[in-house]
Amino acid sequence: MSYRALVTRPVLVWSAVALAARLPVAMAPLALVFLVRERPGGYTLGAVLAAAYVLGEIVAAPVLGIRMNPERARPHLAVGLVVGALGFAGLGFAEGAHPVLLGLSAFLAGAGPAASPGGLRALLTSLVPEKAVTQALSMESVLTFAIWAAAPALVTGLALGVDPAVPLLLQAGLMAASVAGLWALPAGWPSQAQEHGEPMRRVLMRVWPVYVMGAGSLTLLALAELILPALLEQRAIGIGWAGPLLAGFSMGSAVGAFVYGLRGSWPGRLPVQSLVLILGVAGGVALMAVLPSAGAIAVALTLAGLLQAPAMLTRNLALRQMLPPSALAAGYSVMYAAVGAGYAASGSLAGGLLQVVAPSTAILWGVGLTVLLTAVGAVGERRIEVPGRPAAQPTAPDRKVRR
């Protein structure tokens, strides 16, 4: 099935709603740093606010996702996005407030809409034919990477060119607009009753290896983003190259997502695809640590980006294959929390290692953590029984599912 199947009014409306809901999320960490950077200890406070925001996402995503009613998801999504909009508005209008109040607002801004990525993804897959799900999720991934590529420039331009509070107010406005857009979409998506009355938490935890491998793939993104400036200094390369190099990674990811969706199926089962792709990304990031020039690092990062998006696509496709429809939004939300935790864990490990080892060595240690998580997830996933399918049977393309 080609991407032409996605050119429908519901999918286009969904894209607009997703753009309005996710651009504020991509802008948030940098916007929080710019908001307080001119205060005493501004950069440290900005890092704390960004951490509070991410903590809100990690804590709230699984809790809110589990409580979402698939067939009546709209009110749940709307309330969460409104809370997020209020959190961003509070930050924008009270930039001089006490740090505790700013931290609380940042936490609410992250926590309120934390289940919306999972809910919107489940809604998207209900808007397209089953055989077009892979293309729909690939399109979503392209949109996501485009948003994350544009967000830093938008925040920087508004914060430095207008006022540091303006990005936060724009984020509040965009998130509020996404709430209005929900009423142009279906109220939810069809679901099935949980089999045998099994508790939702047990259903979700049964597929824990998928979350572990998802977290492993995001540790590599943290390494690329957080240690790259220090690595460039180690190589005596201008730190100004960090932006273009990371942009190359994002562009490579967008291309990789698009190419993955061009085919209805790829060789091998989803777990095998994930394993190969994540190890490929790990190889690219490891090369980044040892290559001497900016050009060589750019090639390694771009190649890693080409594989990064398909790696996450296969994780989300695996969730849709393994979970019943009633648990999909919750499963996506748990995945969202897991990859956020993986990003944070890798960033913390890298930050600690930079105190005692060279940046290149810190990256290699981080790659080792990724390989370990991937191995644990791959072994665990071999033991998961896919409902309605023999464990060893290859995955049909129209049953694959999708960060």
N, C-alpha and C positions, 0 to 999 in steps of 0.2 A: 504494500500500500504506500502511495507517495504522500508527500506533505500537502498535496492539493486537497486531500480529504479533511484537512484541518481548517480550510478557509470557509468557515461557516460563521454566522452571526453569533451564536453562543460562545464559540471558542475565541472570537475576536473580543467580545465583551469580557470574557474571562481574562484575556491577556491584559486588557486595560485595568481591570480590578487588581490583578496580580502585580502589575507594574506600580500602581499607586500604593499597594500594601507593602511591597518588598523594597522599594527604593529607600524609604525611611530606615529600614533595618540595615541596609548596606551603608547608609550615611552615618549611622549612629556613633560608632566608636571614634572616628576622626572628628565628628562634630562636637562630641563631648570634650575632647582634648582642646579644640580651638575655643570652646566656650569659656574655659577657665584658665587658659595658658598665661594670661596677663596678671592673674592673682598670685600672691606669694605661694611658692611651691606649686605653681600652676600645672606643670607637666605631671608631677606626681599625683595631684588631685585628679587630673584628667584620666590618668591610668586607673585610678581607683573607681571613678565614675563608670568608665568603660567596663571594668570588671564587675561592678554592680549590675550593669545592664546585661552582660552575658550571663551572670549568675541567675538573674530573673528568667532569662530564656531557658536555661538548663533545668531549673527547678520546676518551672510552670509547664513546660511543653508536655511531659508525660502525664502530669496530673490533669491538665485541661483536656488533653487528647483522649484520655480514657473516659472522661465524662461526656464527650460529644455524642449526641444522638444523630446517627447518619441521615435519617430521613427528615430531621428538622435541625439541620446544622446551622442554618442562617442566623437565628438569634444568638447562638453561641459565638459564632464568628464575629457578629456585629458588636456584641458586648466587649469581646476581647480587643477588637480594633479601636473601639471608643476609648477604652482604658489606655491603650497605647498612645492614642492621639492626645489624651489629657496629660499623660506623663511627659510627652514631648513639649506640649504647650506650657506646662509648668516649668520645665527647664528653660524654655525660651523667654518667658515673661519674668522669671525670678532668677536670672543668672547671678545676681549678687547675694543670693540667699545663703544660709548656713550650709556647710558641706553635707551635714546629715540629711537636710531636706533635699538637697540636690541628689544625694545618693538614693534616697527613697523614691524620688521621681524617676531616676534612671532605672531603678529596679522595676517599678511599675511599667515603664515604657517597654522594657524587655519582656516582662512576664505576661502582660495583658494579651498581646497578639501572638504569644508563643505557639499556640496550636493552629494558627491560621495557615502556615505553610503546608502542614499535613492535611488540613481540611480542604484547602484549595486544590491540592494535588488530587485528592480523592474525588473532588467534584469535577476536575478536568477529565479524569478517565471515564467518568459517567457521561460526558458530553460527546464522546466519540465512539465509533464502532470498536468492538473488541480487537479487531485486527489492526486498528490504527493506534493502539495504546502506546506502542514503542515510539512511534513518530510523535505522538502528543507529549510524551515525557522527554523526548529529545528536544522538542521545541521549547519546553519549559526550561530545560537546562541551558539552552542557548540564551533565552531571555534572562535567566538568572545571572549568567556570567557577563552578559552585556550590562546589566544593572550594576554589578560589582565593579566592572571596569570604569563606568562613568561616574560612580558615586564620589570617589576621592577628588576628582577635578571639580565637580559641582560644589562640594563642601568647601574646598580651598578657595575657589573663586568668590563664593558668597561671604565666607567668613572674613577674608582679607579685603575684598573689594567693597563690601557693604557693612556688615556688622556680624560679630560672632554669634549673635542670637538668631540671625535670620535662617540659617540651615535648620535649626530646631523647630522654628515656627513653620517653615516649609514642610518639614517632616510631619508635623501635626496636621497641617492642611491636607497633605496627600493621604494620610491614613484616614482622616475623616471622609475624604472623597471616596475612598475604597468602600467605606461602609454603605454609602448611597448606591454604589455600583452593585452591591450584593443583591439588591432588589430587582435587578435586570437579569439575574441568574436563577436557576432552580433553587428551591428551598433546601434541598439535600440530594442524596443519591440513594438508589435502592440498596437494601441490605437484607441479610438473612438472619434469622434468629441463631443465636449461638448454639452450637451443637451440644446436646446433653447438658445444657445449663452450665457449661464450664466457665468459671470466673474469667473476666477479661484479662486480669493481670497474669493468670496462668497461661492464657492463650498467647499473650505478648511475650512472656519470658521463655516460652518454648522455642522461640526463634532467636534467642540471644546471640548465636554466632553471627547472624547477619549484622547486628548492631556492632559487634566487636570489629568485624572487618570494615564496616563503615567508619568507625572511629579511627581505625588504623590508616585508612586512606586520607583522612583529614589531618593527621599528624604531619604528613608530608607537606601539605599546604602551609601549615604553621611554620615549618622549617624554612620553606622558600620565602615566606613573607617577613618573618621576624629576624632571621639571621643573615639575610642577604646583605643589608648595609654593612654589617661587621665583616662579612666575608670580602666584600669589595675593598674595604680599607686594608684588610690583610693582604690582598693581592695588589695593593697600590693602584687600584682603579677608582676613578672618580665616583663618589657616592651618588652623584646625580644620575648614574646609570640605573639605580635601583628601580625608579619609576618605569622607564621603558622596558626593563627586563621583566618586571612583574606584569606589565601590560601584555607583553608577548606570551607569558604564561596564560593569562586570561583569554587572549585571542585564540591561542592553541586549544584551550578547553572548549570554547564556543564551537570551533571548527570540528573538534573531536565529537562533540555531542551531535552536531548536524550530520556528520558522516555516519555515526552509529545508527541514526534513525533512517538513513537511506535504504538500508536493507531490512527485510522483514525478519531475518534470522541470521545468526552468526554461528560458526562452528563451535561445538562444545556446549555443555550445560552451563547454566548461569554461574554456579560456584566456580567452575573451571575458568570461565571468562573473567570473573572477578579476580581470581588468584593471579592469572597472567597479567591482567591490566595493572593491578596494584603493584606487583613486583616490577613491572615496566616503569611505572612512575617512580618507584623507589630507586631503580637504576639511574633514571635521569637526574634525580636529586642528588644521588651519590656522586655522579659525574660532575655536577655543579660544584661540589666540594673540592674536587681535585684539579679541575681545569684551570689554566693560568690566565686566560684572556677574557675580556668582556664578550667578544664575539662567540667564543666557544661556550661560555656560560649561557649566552642567549639561545644557542641551538639546543643545549641540554634542557633548559627550562621550557622552551617551546615544545619540544618533543614530549616532555613530562606532562605538559598541559594537554596535549592531544589525547593522552591516555587517561588523564584525571577525570574528566567528565564522564566518559564511558564507564569508568570504574564505579562511580557513584550511581550511574544509571542502572547498572546491573544489580547493585544492592537494593535499590528501590523496586526494580522489577522482581527481584527475589521475594521481597516482602509481599507484593501483590499475589505472587504465586502461592505463598505459604500461609497467608492469613485469610480468614473469611472476610467478605465485604464489610460486615459490621465492625471489624477490628482494624480496617485499613487506615483510617484517619489517626487512630491511636498509635498504630504501628509506625506511621510516618512521623508522628510527633516524638515518639521514643527515639527513632533514628535521628531526628533533629537534635534532641538532647545529647545523644551519644556522640555524634560527630562534633558538637560543640565542646563536650567534655574532652574528646580526643585532641581537639585543637588547643584547648586550654592546658591540658596535661603536657603536650609536646612543647608548647611555649614556655611553660614553667620549667620543664627539664632543660630546655635550651638555655633559658636565662641563667639557671644555676650553673650549667656547664661552662658558660662563657666566662664565669669568674675564675675558672681553673684551667681551661684548655683553650686552644685556638678555635676560631669559628668553624674552620673546616672539620676539625675533630668533633665539635658539638653537632654538626650536621650528620656526620657518620653515626654518632651515637643515636641520634633521633631516627635515622633510617633503620638502625638495628631494632629500636622499639617498634617501628612500623612492621618490620618483618616478623617480629615475635607476635604481635597482635594478629597479623594476617594468618600466621600458622595456627594459632589457637582457634581463630574463627573458622578456618578451612577444615580443621579436624572436627570441630563441633558440628559444622554444617553437613558433613557426610552422614551424620546420624539422624538428621531431621527427616521425618516422613512428610512428603508433600501430600495434602489431602487429595484423594482421588487419583493418585499417580504412584506407580512403583518408584522407589527411591532412585533406581538406576536409569530410569527412562529419560531420554533427552527431552528438553523443554521445547514445546511447540511455540513458535513465535508469538501466537496470539494470546499466550498465557503469561508472557513475560511482563514484568512490571518494574516500575521505578520508584534524590536531594535539592 
